[in-house]
């Protein structure tokens, strides 16, 4: 059978960021407040392909590893959810090559982005 297997982990981190274009782009007038530093709880969801049912990546250890990449309140400046997701994909692909990786990052569990890397 052709079955794609993935593990999935989730975690959260408090963070501060801003969207500088919101202060200048007339199309973003209704959300100009986003141009100033503001707080979110960033929700991370990471999926990575595994090769068998005994999980060649143990998800509890994988979750701890990813959580250890972030300490305290994240000061991400201008980084968007997409940028945070891409940073995490780059880490996972380097550490666990030849795997498909999907990363979702949302602000406060509401709105966010999903990036998919296919090997």
Beta strands, then each sheet from edge to edge (+ up, - down):
strand 1: 5-17
strand 2: 38-50
strand 3: 74-77
strand 4: 101-107
strand 5: 111-117
sheet 1: 3+ 1+ 2- 4+ 5-
end
